[in-house]
Amino acid sequence: MTSLPIIDFSPFINGTEQEQKKVAAAMREASETIGFFMLKNIGISPDAVTDTFETSKKFFNLPVEEKQALAWEHAESN
């Protein structure tokens, strides 16, 4: 069984061009060989992550009719 790659993203944010390319290569490799990866040290506070998950949970707990009212009407809405 292959484990989920965990890639340190901080060199991409704060590193040299060579370090950024190394991070990008690791992300590409994981995407092509496994299909998934996890980034750490991405510069987002734990509180922001928690708030995002809480907001998502509230949205997905809404009745279908309320969620459908927010649905995109065409691809350009994206």
Order of alpha helices (4+ residues) and beta strands (2+ residues): beta-alpha-alpha-beta-alpha-alpha
